[in-house]
Amino acid sequence: MENQPIAIRPLRAQDIHDVYQLHKALLPLSYPPAFFRQCILHPQKQLCLVVESPSTTPKIVAFLTASVQQAPQSPVRELHILTLGVASTHRRQGLATELIRAAILLLQKNLACADTPSHIKLVAHAAVSNAHARAFFRKTMVHELEEERVEGLYRKSGMMLASKDAYRFTSYAPLGMDLCVGAL
């Protein structure tokens, strides 16, 4: 599967069913299809990128959802990763890292004409019990990485996790700088 052509692109309306199903299969939380429709309608506030593999069924093999935020008068735009998942058939191919990089590049492109933002803050959470996700974010978010434990983050979500606590990973960089490991 490693040399299959793939495409990273924004979510389209016709992808919602497949992304919703993959989301349900991979994660302990389930956003309703309306959440994904909002990503399409309001990409300046929420975004969803997908990895499409034309040779598989379903064609969507990975996704990233994120919120985009900026406090008034702040030079920092925040890209908060909400969910990130890759089908087991396509893991260990760098797709999750490429999805993060594509989201950052999309945000940088959208900010090229903006007056205020000069930095991007990338934020992600991983459950204390999810050692794989914690290791991934430590390896991937390398620029000025901050890590802190957040108690009870998942308490109100109703997710069935071994721990309701999480780690928050935060990485900062000036616009134009790669926040992920490896060159563009």
TAZINOR-V153478 format. One record per pair of residues at least 6 apart in sequence whose ideal C-beta (glycine too) atoms are under 7 Angstrom apart, sorted by the first residue. I is the first residue (numbers start at 0). J is the second residue. Records with the same first field share a line. If there is no record, write none. Layout:
I = J  J
This chain:
0 = 88  89
1 = 92
3 = 52  54
4 = 53
5 = 50  51  52
6 = 51
7 = 48  50  97  98  101
8 = 48  49  51
9 = 42  46  47  48
10 = 18  35  38  39  47  49
12 = 39
14 = 49  59
15 = 32  35  36
17 = 57  58  59
18 = 35  47  49  59  62
19 = 32  35
21 = 59  62  84  86
22 = 29  30  62  82  84
23 = 29
25 = 84
26 = 82  84
27 = 158  159  160
28 = 156  158
35 = 47
37 = 45
38 = 45  46  47  64
43 = 67
44 = 66  67
45 = 66
46 = 65  67  102  105
47 = 62  64
48 = 62  63  98  101  102
49 = 59  61  62
50 = 60  61  94  98
51 = 58  59
52 = 58  60  89
60 = 85  86  88  89
61 = 84  85  86  89  94  95  98
62 = 82  84
63 = 80  83  98  99  102
64 = 81  82
65 = 78  79  80  81  102
66 = 79  81
67 = 76  78  106
68 = 77  79
69 = 76  77  116
74 = 115  116  117  118
75 = 116  118  120
76 = 106  110  116  119
77 = 120  122
78 = 102  103  106  119  121
79 = 122
80 = 122  123
83 = 95  98
85 = 94  95
95 = 135
96 = 139  179
99 = 139  179
100 = 177  179  183
103 = 119  121  178
106 = 119
107 = 119  174  175
110 = 116  174
116 = 174
117 = 173  174
118 = 171  172  173  174
119 = 172  174  178
120 = 169  171
121 = 140  170  178
122 = 167  169
123 = 136  140  168
124 = 152  165  166  167
125 = 132  133  136  165  166
126 = 153  160  162  165
127 = 162  164  165  166
128 = 160  161  162
133 = 166
136 = 168
138 = 180
139 = 179  180
140 = 168  170  178  179
141 = 179  180
142 = 170  171  172  176  178
143 = 170  171  172
144 = 168  170
145 = 169
146 = 166  168
147 = 166  167
148 = 164  166
149 = 164  165  167
150 = 164
151 = 163  164
152 = 163  164  165
153 = 160  163  165
154 = 163
170 = 178
172 = 178
177 = 183
